[in-house]
Amino acid sequence: MFDAEFQLLLLKDRTVTVPALMHIINKTVHYLPYSLVMLNLLMSMDLYLSILLIYDRRWYR
């Protein structure tokens, strides 16, 4: 459910902006218990950092 929205955001700009990420996290807060929200936050940040790393590598070429 959230993954589909995340994919749409990825397709839109090709980069995930922090506000978009925060929007997804805020939406998730309403549906999941606190522990799952924290897990989701960590996973989202991990994904965001890995995307940044991919874009960094592209610039160094």
TALINVEN-V943090 format. One record per pair of residues at least 24 apart in sequence whose ideal C-beta (glycine too) atoms are under 10 Angstrom apart, sorted by the first residue. I is the first residue (numbers start at 1). J is the second residue. D is the distance in whole Angstrom. If there is no record, write none. Layout:
{{I:J:D} {I:J:D}}
This chain:
{{1:27:9} {1:28:9} {1:31:8} {2:27:7} {2:28:6} {2:31:8} {2:32:9} {2:40:8} {2:44:9} {6:44:8} {6:47:8} {10:47:10} {10:51:8} {14:51:9} {14:55:9} {15:48:10} {15:51:7} {15:52:8} {15:55:7} {16:44:9} {16:47:8} {16:48:6} {16:51:6} {16:52:9} {17:48:10} {18:48:8} {20:48:10} {21:45:8} {21:47:9} {21:48:6}}
